[in-house]
Amino acid sequence: MAKIVKGTKRYILLRGRNENEDDIVIDMFSKKELDIALKEGRVEAQDNVVRVEVMGKVDLTKPKKSGKG
């Protein structure tokens, strides 16, 4: 798993279809990688690209219950 630090910005490519027309693409790029993909034609104008910024970690553990009532 890649390490992503707070404040990091990533670009997520969403290209869809399916219900048996297949072709669902989800990919993640840094800004530099996205620029290269655009130049190479791997990302097109009709593709959906979403910018995401990492806000920090989330504690996914259940909160401990107190011994009181």
C-alpha positions in Angstrom: 0.0 0.0 0.0 1.3 3.4 -0.9 2.0 5.9 1.8 -0.2 9.0 1.5 0.5 11.9 3.8 -1.9 14.6 5.0 -2.2 17.4 2.5 -1.4 15.2 -0.5 -3.5 15.8 -3.6 -4.4 13.0 -5.9 -6.5 12.9 -9.1 -8.9 9.9 -9.6 -9.9 9.0 -13.1 -13.4 7.5 -13.4 -14.5 6.1 -16.7 -17.6 4.0 -16.7 -20.0 1.7 -18.5 -21.2 -1.8 -17.6 -24.4 -3.7 -17.2 -22.4 -6.0 -19.5 -21.0 -3.4 -21.8 -18.0 -3.8 -19.5 -15.1 -1.2 -19.4 -15.0 0.3 -15.9 -11.8 2.2 -15.2 -10.7 3.7 -11.9 -7.1 5.0 -11.7 -5.3 7.3 -9.4 -2.6 9.9 -10.4 -0.4 12.5 -8.9 -0.4 15.8 -10.8 2.8 14.9 -12.7 1.4 11.5 -13.6 -1.9 13.1 -14.8 -0.1 15.6 -17.0 1.9 12.7 -18.6 -1.3 10.7 -19.1 -3.0 13.7 -20.8 -0.1 14.2 -23.2 -0.1 10.5 -24.0 -3.8 10.4 -24.6 -4.6 7.9 -21.9 -7.0 10.4 -20.3 -9.5 12.1 -22.6 -11.8 15.1 -22.4 -15.0 13.1 -21.7 -13.4 11.2 -18.8 -14.3 12.2 -15.2 -11.3 13.3 -13.1 -11.8 14.1 -9.4 -9.3 15.9 -7.2 -8.9 14.5 -3.7 -7.0 15.9 -0.8 -5.9 13.8 2.1 -7.3 15.4 5.3 -5.7 13.0 7.8 -6.2 9.6 9.4 -9.5 8.4 10.8 -9.7 6.2 13.8 -11.8 3.2 12.7 -11.8 1.4 16.0 -14.9 1.2 18.1 -15.0 3.6 21.1 -14.5 1.9 24.4 -17.6 1.8 26.6 -17.3 3.1 30.1 -17.9 0.8 33.0 -20.6 3.2 34.3 -24.3 2.6 33.4 
